């Protein structure tokens, strides 16, 4: 008992040295038998390790002038905890403990979590939910041979590499969250609680309208990338757990680590010969730990990140996400729970998996909220705003409609779906999502129209409702035009919108004689994690060797005003034939920019209609 008491005191001292106060609850530890009278070699090793831990804790405590969080400055004693958090969020230059000190202290933190076995019936339910009955060996091979690993190529070092088909839905969504932390939280990666939503909202206010991340991805450090990955994983798991809990699935026998210690050899040895082909196989090896503290989950994942980089990484993270949500809740989220989450015959991650990682619920659709079908039946969509969004080629083919929650996320990062693959689109500046004057005007008019729409979304209103819309939005139609619109007895949105496009903006319409008000130009990046063979070396002298690397493409985007397509094309023809400098439609794009097309452009246009895109080099691929 003496050793155990001493270890508890050491762990408490270490946590106080790192965070200034003991955590809300102790970390779970394995019980140990009493030490024998004579110290064995193992006992001696443990005693020396405790001495090193104690020395590290004492050093950290001496170096800190007062109890403080790892990154956020200490709040004044008279300020309530909630107010202190608010102050920390809006402070543009937080006082941070140097990353070297954080890493030194973390090196001494031993993370011991035994975890619990899955009951056989739960393991069976989990297996059937994910893979169904009679899953092929080819699909299992895809999901048991894909780690969550960064590219070793300097140009794509911020990206996760995909070598197997199937898990791209998991990898692309994790990639989107990783980019959030690398681009917009790079100075706060040492804070284990930076994934807390309250902290993120303060960071977003700070970056509003003035911040643009750097595109020098080769300067990223391995430690920074690892921490960004762990923060992304913590955020997703707590999102699935409704912000209250996170379940972490590890492999028994290798679920112990010390932060900063490379246990790759131990993991390789444990996974050697390990076959995962049935529910019984995962029941034997999985160990599940549940956390209510983001800090504790962060340290466990950081200590065991090599396991998630191993060949079972993608599967382990998917299982962790499903268990964080709860299997009963997963089935309740779905419209058809009889189908497996990994779709046959190619083993792709379903939209339900992607939506689970994006919004915390395994809903199958991408529209906002629920769609009432009558008779007590409904279809489930995205319930609320999301941190990173989603666009899909299927919308450009009129096969679905992505709602505003996914199209306009809190950060300018989107998972992009095609018929068979998921990739990532991102911008360095959050301002790309800000509406210009014409877009704001259109949104205001549409909201006023929808408020009077009693048809359940049919897109038409009564004459009385129309008069209210005109008053609410300060629109003044000429009397003859107003009479034409009101004669049928109902006003349809499409006819109303066409009339607005012909009405001068000075009368409340959308027509801009200058053609410049709706102009928008920005740069956006596309990342495809599928590894592609490229030559490394000089092919002319026979020294080239094929290497596998993901693909990244930089696109210049110019968005014309929101005119109708006919008006836009007519003005383009007019401008090109007249040669007048005053016809400015073509000049909305930079002089060097020519319009290029690829399926990715169709996806971009679902977010920014009629966007004109150009790039240098290979065509960006979404497959």
C-alpha positions as CSV (number, residue, x, y, z in Angstrom):
1,X,0.0,0.0,0.0
2,X,2.9,2.3,0.6
3,X,4.0,2.3,-3.0
4,X,0.4,2.8,-4.2
5,X,-0.1,5.8,-1.8
6,X,3.2,7.3,-3.0
7,X,2.3,6.9,-6.6
8,X,-1.1,8.6,-6.0
9,X,0.7,11.5,-4.3
10,X,3.2,11.7,-7.2
11,X,0.4,11.7,-9.8
12,X,-1.4,14.5,-7.9
13,X,1.8,16.5,-7.8
14,X,2.4,16.1,-11.5
15,X,-1.1,17.1,-12.4
16,X,-0.8,20.2,-10.1
17,X,2.5,21.1,-11.8
18,X,0.9,20.9,-15.2
19,X,-2.4,22.4,-14.5
20,X,-2.3,24.3,-11.2
21,X,-5.1,22.2,-9.6
22,X,-6.0,18.6,-9.2
23,X,-8.4,17.2,-11.9
24,X,-12.0,16.7,-11.2
25,X,-11.5,12.9,-10.8
26,X,-8.4,10.7,-10.5
27,X,-7.1,8.8,-13.5
28,X,-8.0,5.1,-13.4
29,X,-5.1,2.9,-12.5
30,X,-4.5,-0.8,-12.4
31,X,-4.3,-2.2,-8.9
32,X,-0.9,-3.6,-8.0
33,X,0.0,-6.4,-5.5
34,X,2.1,-5.4,-2.5
35,X,5.8,-5.3,-3.1
36,X,7.8,-8.2,-1.6
37,X,10.3,-7.6,1.2
38,X,13.3,-7.9,-1.2
39,X,13.2,-5.6,-4.3
40,X,13.1,-7.4,-7.6
41,X,14.7,-5.8,-10.7
42,X,11.3,-4.7,-11.8
43,X,10.6,-3.1,-8.5
44,X,13.9,-1.3,-8.6
45,X,13.0,0.0,-12.1
46,X,9.6,1.2,-10.9
47,X,11.2,2.9,-7.9
48,X,13.7,4.7,-10.2
49,X,10.9,5.8,-12.5
50,X,8.9,7.2,-9.5
51,X,12.0,9.1,-8.4
52,X,12.3,10.6,-11.9
53,X,8.6,11.5,-11.9
54,X,9.0,13.2,-8.5
55,X,12.0,15.2,-9.6
56,X,10.1,16.3,-12.8
57,X,7.1,17.3,-10.7
58,X,9.2,19.2,-8.2
59,X,11.1,21.0,-11.0
60,X,7.8,22.0,-12.7
61,X,6.3,23.3,-9.5
62,X,9.4,25.4,-8.8
63,X,9.4,26.9,-12.3
64,X,5.7,28.1,-12.1
65,X,5.3,31.3,-10.2
66,X,1.6,30.5,-9.5
67,X,-0.9,27.8,-10.4
68,X,-1.9,28.3,-14.0
69,X,-3.3,26.5,-16.9
70,X,-0.8,25.3,-19.5
71,X,-1.8,28.0,-22.0
72,X,-4.4,30.4,-20.6
73,X,-3.3,33.1,-18.2
74,X,-4.3,32.8,-14.5
75,X,-7.6,34.6,-13.9
76,X,-7.8,37.3,-11.2
77,X,-9.0,35.9,-7.9
78,X,-12.2,38.0,-7.9
79,X,-13.4,36.8,-11.2
80,X,-15.8,33.8,-11.5
81,X,-14.6,30.8,-13.5
82,X,-17.0,31.6,-16.4
83,X,-15.9,35.2,-16.6
84,X,-12.2,34.1,-16.5
85,X,-12.8,31.8,-19.5
86,X,-14.5,34.7,-21.4
87,X,-11.5,37.0,-20.7
88,X,-9.1,34.3,-21.9
89,X,-11.1,33.8,-25.1
90,X,-11.0,37.4,-26.3
91,X,-7.5,38.1,-25.2
92,X,-5.4,38.3,-28.5
93,X,-2.1,37.4,-26.9
94,X,-2.5,34.7,-24.2
95,X,0.4,34.1,-21.9
96,X,1.6,30.6,-22.6
97,X,4.0,28.2,-20.9
98,X,6.7,27.4,-23.4
99,X,6.1,24.2,-25.4
100,X,9.4,22.8,-24.2
101,X,8.3,23.0,-20.6
102,X,5.0,21.4,-21.4
103,X,6.7,18.5,-23.2
104,X,9.2,18.0,-20.4
105,X,6.4,17.7,-17.8
106,X,4.4,15.4,-20.1
107,X,7.3,13.1,-20.5
108,X,7.0,12.2,-16.8
109,X,3.3,11.5,-16.9
110,X,2.7,7.8,-16.9
111,X,-0.7,7.0,-18.5
112,X,-2.0,3.7,-17.1
113,X,-5.5,2.7,-18.2
114,X,-6.5,-1.0,-18.2
115,X,-9.8,-0.4,-20.0
116,X,-12.8,-2.7,-20.0
117,X,-13.5,-5.6,-22.3
118,X,-16.6,-5.4,-24.5
119,X,-19.3,-7.8,-23.5
120,X,-19.7,-10.5,-26.2
121,X,-23.2,-9.4,-27.1
122,X,-22.1,-5.7,-27.4
123,X,-19.1,-6.8,-29.6
124,X,-21.5,-8.7,-31.8
125,X,-23.9,-5.8,-32.1
126,X,-21.1,-3.4,-32.9
127,X,-19.6,-5.8,-35.6
128,X,-23.0,-6.3,-37.4
129,X,-23.7,-2.6,-37.2
130,X,-20.5,-1.7,-38.9
131,X,-19.9,-4.5,-41.3
132,X,-23.2,-6.4,-41.5
133,X,-23.4,-10.2,-42.0
134,X,-21.0,-11.9,-44.4
135,X,-18.5,-9.1,-44.9
136,X,-15.9,-9.9,-47.5
137,X,-12.2,-10.3,-46.7
138,X,-11.3,-7.6,-49.1
139,X,-13.4,-5.0,-47.2
140,X,-11.9,-6.2,-43.9
141,X,-8.4,-5.8,-45.4
142,X,-9.2,-2.2,-46.2
143,X,-10.3,-1.4,-42.7
144,X,-7.6,-3.3,-40.8
145,X,-4.7,-2.0,-42.8
146,X,-5.2,1.8,-42.6
147,X,-3.5,3.9,-40.0
148,X,-4.0,7.6,-39.3
149,X,-0.6,8.9,-40.4
150,X,0.8,12.1,-41.8
151,X,2.5,12.3,-45.2
152,X,6.3,12.3,-45.2
153,X,6.3,14.6,-48.3
154,X,7.2,18.2,-47.5
155,X,4.5,19.7,-49.7
156,X,1.7,17.6,-48.2
157,X,3.1,17.2,-44.7
158,X,-0.1,18.5,-43.1
159,X,-2.1,15.7,-44.7
160,X,-3.1,12.2,-43.7
161,X,-2.2,9.5,-46.2
162,X,-4.7,6.9,-47.4
163,X,-3.3,3.7,-48.8
164,X,-6.5,1.6,-48.7
165,X,-9.9,2.3,-50.2
166,X,-12.9,2.4,-47.8
167,X,-11.8,4.4,-44.7
168,X,-11.6,7.7,-46.7
169,X,-14.7,9.0,-45.0
170,X,-13.1,8.7,-41.6
171,X,-9.7,10.0,-42.7
172,X,-11.1,13.0,-44.6
173,X,-13.2,14.1,-41.7
174,X,-10.4,13.7,-39.2
175,X,-8.2,15.6,-41.7
176,X,-10.7,18.5,-41.7
177,X,-10.5,18.8,-37.9
178,X,-6.7,18.5,-38.0
179,X,-6.5,21.4,-40.5
180,X,-8.7,23.5,-38.1
181,X,-6.0,23.2,-35.4
182,X,-3.0,23.5,-37.6
183,X,-4.3,26.6,-39.4
184,X,-6.2,28.5,-36.7
185,X,-5.0,27.1,-33.3
186,X,-1.3,26.6,-34.0
187,X,-0.2,28.8,-31.0
188,X,-2.5,26.8,-28.6
189,X,-1.6,23.2,-29.3
190,X,0.0,22.9,-25.9
191,X,-3.4,23.4,-24.2
192,X,-5.0,20.0,-23.6
193,X,-8.5,21.7,-23.4
194,X,-8.2,23.8,-26.6
195,X,-10.9,21.6,-28.2
196,X,-13.5,22.9,-25.7
197,X,-16.3,24.7,-27.7
198,X,-16.2,27.7,-25.4
199,X,-12.4,28.2,-26.1
200,X,-13.0,27.7,-29.9
201,X,-15.7,30.3,-30.1
202,X,-13.4,32.9,-28.5
203,X,-10.7,32.1,-31.0
204,X,-13.1,32.5,-33.9
205,X,-14.1,36.0,-32.7
206,X,-10.4,36.9,-32.5
207,X,-9.7,35.7,-36.1
208,X,-12.8,37.4,-37.6
209,X,-12.1,39.7,-40.5
210,X,-8.3,40.1,-39.9
211,X,-6.6,36.7,-39.9
212,X,-5.2,34.5,-42.6
213,X,-3.2,31.3,-41.8
214,X,0.1,30.6,-43.5
215,X,0.4,28.2,-46.4
216,X,4.0,27.2,-45.6
217,X,3.0,23.6,-44.7
218,X,6.7,22.4,-44.8
219,X,7.4,24.4,-41.7
220,X,5.1,22.3,-39.5
221,X,6.8,20.4,-36.8
222,X,6.1,16.7,-36.1
223,X,5.1,17.5,-32.5
224,X,2.7,20.2,-33.7
225,X,1.1,17.9,-36.2
226,X,0.7,15.1,-33.6
227,X,-0.9,17.5,-31.1
228,X,-3.3,18.8,-33.8
229,X,-4.3,15.2,-34.6
230,X,-4.9,14.4,-30.9
231,X,-7.0,17.6,-30.5
232,X,-9.0,16.6,-33.5
233,X,-9.6,13.2,-32.1
234,X,-10.6,14.5,-28.7
235,X,-13.0,17.0,-30.3
236,X,-14.7,14.4,-32.5
237,X,-15.1,11.9,-29.7
238,X,-16.6,14.4,-27.3
239,X,-18.8,15.7,-30.1
240,X,-20.1,12.1,-30.5
241,X,-20.6,11.9,-26.7
242,X,-22.7,15.0,-26.7
243,X,-19.9,17.0,-25.1
244,X,-20.1,14.9,-21.9
245,X,-18.0,11.8,-22.5
246,X,-15.6,10.2,-24.9
247,X,-14.8,6.5,-25.3
248,X,-11.4,5.4,-26.5
249,X,-10.8,1.9,-28.0
250,X,-7.3,0.6,-27.6
251,X,-5.7,-2.9,-28.0
252,X,-5.1,-4.9,-24.8
253,X,-1.4,-5.3,-24.0
254,X,-0.3,-2.0,-25.7
255,X,-2.7,0.5,-24.1
256,X,0.0,1.9,-21.7
257,X,2.3,4.6,-22.7
258,X,4.3,7.6,-21.6
259,X,3.8,10.9,-23.4
260,X,6.7,11.4,-25.8
261,X,7.8,7.7,-25.6
262,X,7.8,5.8,-29.0
263,X,6.3,2.4,-28.3
264,X,6.1,1.5,-32.0
265,X,8.0,-1.8,-31.5
266,X,5.7,-2.9,-28.7
267,X,2.7,-2.1,-31.0
268,X,4.1,-4.0,-33.9
269,X,4.8,-7.0,-31.7
270,X,1.3,-6.9,-30.3
271,X,-0.3,-6.6,-33.8
272,X,1.9,-9.2,-35.5
273,X,-0.3,-12.0,-36.6
274,X,-3.4,-10.4,-35.1
275,X,-6.4,-11.2,-37.3
276,X,-9.7,-9.2,-37.1
277,X,-12.3,-11.1,-39.0
278,X,-15.2,-11.4,-36.5
279,X,-16.9,-10.0,-33.5
280,X,-15.1,-12.5,-31.3
281,X,-11.8,-11.3,-32.6
282,X,-12.4,-7.7,-31.5
283,X,-14.0,-8.7,-28.3
284,X,-10.8,-10.5,-27.3
285,X,-8.4,-7.6,-27.9
286,X,-10.4,-4.3,-27.5
287,X,-10.1,-2.4,-24.2
288,X,-12.5,0.5,-23.8
289,X,-11.8,3.5,-21.5
290,X,-14.4,6.3,-21.0
291,X,-13.5,9.8,-20.1
292,X,-15.5,12.9,-18.9
293,X,-12.4,15.1,-18.9
294,X,-11.0,16.4,-22.2
295,X,-7.6,16.8,-20.5
296,X,-7.5,13.1,-19.4
297,X,-8.6,11.9,-22.9
298,X,-6.0,14.2,-24.5
299,X,-3.1,12.7,-22.4
300,X,-4.2,9.1,-23.0
301,X,-4.5,9.6,-26.8
302,X,-1.2,11.5,-27.0
303,X,0.5,8.7,-25.1
304,X,-1.0,6.0,-27.4
305,X,-1.0,7.9,-30.7
306,X,1.4,5.3,-32.2
307,X,-1.4,2.8,-31.9
308,X,-3.7,4.9,-34.0
309,X,-0.9,5.3,-36.6
310,X,-0.7,1.6,-36.8
311,X,-2.7,-0.5,-39.4
312,X,-5.7,-0.7,-37.1
313,X,-5.8,3.1,-36.5
314,X,-8.8,4.0,-38.7
315,X,-10.9,1.1,-37.4
316,X,-10.1,1.9,-33.7
317,X,-11.1,5.5,-34.2
318,X,-14.4,4.6,-35.9
319,X,-15.2,2.2,-33.0
320,X,-14.3,4.9,-30.5
321,X,-16.6,7.3,-32.2
322,X,-19.5,4.8,-32.3
323,X,-19.1,3.8,-28.6
324,X,-18.8,7.5,-27.6
325,X,-22.2,8.1,-29.2
326,X,-23.6,4.8,-27.9
327,X,-24.8,2.0,-30.1
328,X,-28.5,2.5,-29.2
329,X,-28.3,6.2,-30.1
330,X,-26.5,5.3,-33.4
331,X,-29.4,3.1,-34.4
332,X,-31.9,5.7,-33.4
333,X,-30.2,8.4,-35.5
334,X,-30.5,6.3,-38.7
335,X,-33.4,6.2,-41.1
336,X,-32.7,2.5,-41.9
337,X,-30.7,0.8,-39.1
338,X,-30.8,-2.5,-40.8
339,X,-28.0,-1.6,-43.3
340,X,-24.3,-1.7,-42.3
341,X,-22.4,1.5,-41.8
342,X,-19.7,0.3,-44.1
343,X,-21.3,-0.1,-47.5
344,X,-20.9,-3.2,-49.7
345,X,-19.4,-4.2,-52.0
346,X,-16.5,-1.7,-51.9
347,X,-16.3,-1.0,-48.2
348,X,-16.9,2.8,-48.3
349,X,-17.7,4.7,-45.2
350,X,-21.4,5.7,-45.4
351,X,-22.7,9.2,-45.1
352,X,-23.9,8.3,-41.6
353,X,-20.3,7.7,-40.5
354,X,-19.2,11.0,-42.0
355,X,-22.2,12.9,-40.4
356,X,-21.4,11.3,-37.1
357,X,-17.9,12.7,-37.1
358,X,-19.1,16.1,-38.4
359,X,-22.2,16.7,-36.2
360,X,-22.1,14.0,-33.5
361,X,-25.2,12.1,-34.8
362,X,-25.2,9.3,-37.3
363,X,-28.0,10.8,-39.5
364,X,-28.1,9.7,-43.1
365,X,-29.0,13.0,-44.8
366,X,-27.2,16.3,-45.4
367,X,-30.1,18.8,-45.3
368,X,-30.9,21.0,-42.2
369,X,-33.1,19.6,-39.5
370,X,-35.8,17.0,-40.1
371,X,-38.0,16.6,-43.2
372,X,-41.6,15.7,-42.2
373,X,-43.2,13.1,-44.6
374,X,-46.5,13.1,-42.8
375,X,-48.2,10.2,-41.0
376,X,-45.7,10.5,-38.2
377,X,-42.7,9.8,-40.5
378,X,-39.7,12.0,-41.0
379,X,-36.2,12.0,-42.4
380,X,-33.3,13.1,-40.2
381,X,-30.7,15.7,-41.3
382,X,-28.0,17.8,-39.6
383,X,-29.4,19.1,-36.3
384,X,-27.2,22.2,-35.8
385,X,-24.2,24.3,-36.8
386,X,-20.9,22.4,-37.3
387,X,-17.2,23.2,-37.0
388,X,-16.2,21.9,-40.4
389,X,-18.6,21.4,-43.3
390,X,-19.5,19.2,-46.2
391,X,-20.0,19.6,-50.0
392,X,-20.8,16.9,-52.5
393,X,-20.8,16.4,-56.2
394,X,-24.2,14.7,-55.9
395,X,-25.8,18.1,-55.2
396,X,-24.5,19.4,-58.6
397,X,-26.2,16.4,-60.1
398,X,-29.5,17.3,-58.3
399,X,-29.4,14.1,-56.3
400,X,-29.4,15.8,-52.9
401,X,-29.5,19.2,-51.2
402,X,-26.8,20.2,-48.7
403,X,-28.2,22.5,-46.0
404,X,-26.7,25.7,-44.7
405,X,-25.3,24.0,-41.6
406,X,-22.9,22.0,-43.7
407,X,-22.3,24.6,-46.4
408,X,-21.5,27.4,-44.0
409,X,-19.5,25.8,-41.1
410,X,-17.8,27.8,-38.4
411,X,-14.4,27.3,-40.0
412,X,-13.6,27.5,-43.8
413,X,-13.0,23.7,-44.1
414,X,-15.2,21.2,-46.0
415,X,-15.1,17.5,-46.5
416,X,-15.9,16.9,-50.2
417,X,-17.8,13.8,-51.3
418,X,-17.9,12.2,-54.7
419,X,-19.6,9.0,-55.8
420,X,-16.8,6.9,-54.3
421,X,-14.3,9.0,-52.3
422,X,-14.0,11.8,-49.7
423,X,-11.4,14.6,-49.9
424,X,-11.0,18.0,-48.2
425,X,-11.3,21.6,-49.3
426,X,-10.0,24.5,-47.1
427,X,-9.2,28.2,-47.1
428,X,-6.6,30.0,-45.0
429,X,-8.8,33.0,-44.4
430,X,-12.2,32.7,-42.6
431,X,-13.4,35.8,-44.5
432,X,-14.2,33.6,-47.6
433,X,-17.5,32.8,-45.9
434,X,-18.5,36.4,-45.3
435,X,-21.4,37.5,-47.4
436,X,-21.0,40.6,-49.7
437,X,-23.7,43.2,-49.9
438,X,-25.8,41.5,-52.6
439,X,-25.6,38.1,-50.8
440,X,-26.7,39.7,-47.5
441,X,-29.6,41.4,-49.4
442,X,-30.7,38.2,-50.9
443,X,-30.6,36.3,-47.6
444,X,-32.7,39.0,-45.9
445,X,-35.3,38.9,-48.7
446,X,-35.5,35.1,-48.7
447,X,-35.9,35.0,-44.9
448,X,-38.8,37.5,-45.1
449,X,-40.4,35.5,-47.9
450,X,-40.1,32.2,-46.0
451,X,-41.6,33.8,-42.9
452,X,-44.8,34.3,-44.9
453,X,-44.7,30.9,-46.7
454,X,-47.6,28.8,-45.2
455,X,-47.2,26.1,-47.9
456,X,-44.7,24.0,-45.9
457,X,-41.8,25.1,-48.1
458,X,-43.7,25.1,-51.4
459,X,-42.2,28.5,-52.4
460,X,-45.3,30.6,-52.7
461,X,-47.2,33.1,-50.5
462,X,-50.4,35.1,-50.5
463,X,-50.8,38.6,-51.8
464,X,-51.2,39.8,-48.2
465,X,-48.0,38.1,-47.2
466,X,-46.3,39.5,-50.2
467,X,-47.2,43.0,-49.2
468,X,-45.7,42.4,-45.8
469,X,-42.5,41.1,-47.4
470,X,-42.2,44.4,-49.4
471,X,-42.7,46.4,-46.3
472,X,-40.1,44.4,-44.3
473,X,-37.4,44.6,-47.0
474,X,-38.0,48.1,-48.4
475,X,-38.8,46.9,-51.9
476,X,-40.6,49.4,-54.2
477,X,-41.8,47.9,-57.5
478,X,-43.4,50.1,-60.1
479,X,-47.2,49.9,-60.0
480,X,-47.5,48.0,-63.3
481,X,-45.0,45.4,-62.2
482,X,-46.6,45.0,-58.8
483,X,-49.9,44.5,-60.4
484,X,-48.5,41.8,-62.7
485,X,-47.0,39.9,-59.7
486,X,-50.3,40.1,-57.7
487,X,-52.8,39.2,-60.4
488,X,-52.5,35.4,-60.1
489,X,-53.5,35.7,-56.4
490,X,-50.3,34.0,-55.2
491,X,-46.7,35.0,-55.5
492,X,-44.2,32.3,-56.5
493,X,-40.6,32.8,-55.3
494,X,-39.0,32.1,-58.7
495,X,-41.1,34.8,-60.4
496,X,-40.5,37.2,-57.5
497,X,-36.8,36.6,-57.7
498,X,-36.7,37.2,-61.5
499,X,-38.5,40.5,-60.9
500,X,-36.0,41.5,-58.2
501,X,-33.1,40.8,-60.6
502,X,-34.6,43.4,-62.9
503,X,-35.2,46.0,-60.2
504,X,-32.5,48.5,-59.5
505,X,-30.9,48.1,-56.1
506,X,-31.8,51.7,-55.3
507,X,-35.4,50.6,-55.3
508,X,-34.6,47.6,-53.2
509,X,-33.9,45.2,-56.0
510,X,-30.8,43.2,-56.9
511,X,-29.7,44.8,-60.2
512,X,-26.3,46.4,-59.9
513,X,-25.5,48.7,-62.9
514,X,-21.8,48.7,-62.1
515,X,-21.5,44.9,-61.9
516,X,-18.9,45.2,-59.1
517,X,-20.9,45.0,-55.9
518,X,-21.1,41.2,-55.8
519,X,-17.5,40.6,-56.7
520,X,-15.5,38.1,-54.6
521,X,-12.0,36.7,-55.1
522,X,-10.1,34.3,-52.9
523,X,-7.7,31.3,-52.8
524,X,-8.7,27.8,-51.7
525,X,-6.9,24.5,-51.4
526,X,-7.9,21.0,-52.2
527,X,-6.3,17.9,-50.5
528,X,-6.7,14.3,-51.7
529,X,-5.2,11.8,-49.2
530,X,-5.1,8.9,-51.7
531,X,-1.4,8.2,-52.3
532,X,-0.3,8.6,-55.9
533,X,2.9,7.3,-57.3
534,X,5.3,10.0,-58.4
535,X,9.0,9.9,-59.4
536,X,11.6,10.9,-56.9
537,X,14.9,11.6,-58.6
538,X,16.2,12.2,-62.1
539,X,14.5,10.1,-64.6
540,X,17.0,11.1,-67.3
541,X,19.9,9.4,-65.5
542,X,17.9,6.4,-64.4
543,X,17.9,7.4,-60.7
544,X,14.2,7.9,-60.3
545,X,12.2,5.8,-57.8
546,X,8.5,5.8,-57.4
547,X,7.2,7.2,-54.1
548,X,3.6,7.5,-52.7
549,X,2.4,10.9,-51.9
550,X,-1.0,12.6,-51.5
551,X,-2.1,15.5,-53.7
552,X,-2.7,19.2,-52.9
553,X,-3.9,21.8,-55.4
554,X,-4.2,25.6,-54.9
555,X,-7.2,27.2,-56.7
556,X,-7.8,30.8,-57.5
557,X,-11.6,31.5,-57.2
558,X,-13.5,34.4,-58.6
559,X,-17.3,34.6,-57.8
560,X,-19.4,36.9,-60.0
561,X,-22.5,38.7,-58.6
562,X,-25.6,36.6,-58.2
563,X,-27.2,37.3,-61.5
564,X,-29.2,34.7,-63.5
565,X,-27.2,32.5,-65.8
566,X,-28.8,34.0,-68.9
567,X,-27.9,37.5,-67.8
568,X,-24.4,36.5,-66.9
569,X,-23.8,34.7,-70.3
570,X,-25.4,37.6,-72.2
571,X,-23.1,40.1,-70.4
572,X,-20.1,38.0,-71.1
573,X,-20.9,37.9,-74.8
574,X,-21.6,41.7,-74.8
575,X,-18.4,42.4,-73.1
576,X,-16.3,40.3,-75.4
577,X,-17.8,41.7,-78.6
578,X,-17.9,45.4,-77.6
579,X,-14.4,45.6,-76.1
580,X,-15.6,48.4,-73.8
581,X,-13.7,48.8,-70.6
582,X,-16.9,49.8,-68.9
583,X,-18.3,46.3,-69.3
584,X,-16.8,44.7,-66.3
585,X,-18.2,41.2,-66.0
586,X,-15.2,39.5,-67.5
587,X,-12.9,41.7,-65.4
588,X,-14.3,40.2,-62.2
589,X,-11.6,37.5,-62.6
590,X,-7.9,38.6,-62.5
591,X,-6.4,39.2,-65.9
592,X,-4.3,36.1,-65.7
593,X,-7.2,33.8,-64.7
594,X,-8.9,31.6,-67.2
595,X,-11.8,29.4,-66.4
596,X,-10.9,25.8,-65.9
597,X,-13.3,23.0,-65.1
598,X,-13.2,19.7,-63.1
599,X,-15.8,17.9,-61.0
600,X,-14.4,19.7,-58.0
601,X,-15.5,23.0,-59.5
602,X,-19.0,21.7,-59.6
603,X,-18.8,21.0,-55.9
604,X,-17.4,24.5,-55.2
605,X,-20.3,26.0,-57.2
606,X,-22.8,24.4,-54.8
607,X,-21.3,26.8,-52.2
608,X,-20.4,29.7,-54.4
609,X,-22.7,29.7,-57.5
610,X,-21.0,30.3,-60.9
611,X,-17.6,30.4,-59.3
612,X,-14.7,30.7,-61.8
613,X,-11.7,28.6,-60.8
614,X,-8.2,28.2,-62.1
615,X,-5.1,26.3,-61.0
616,X,-1.6,25.4,-62.1
617,X,-0.5,21.8,-62.7
618,X,-2.6,18.7,-62.5
619,X,-6.4,18.8,-62.5
620,X,-7.6,18.5,-58.8
621,X,-9.1,15.0,-58.4
622,X,-12.0,14.1,-56.0
623,X,-11.7,10.4,-56.8
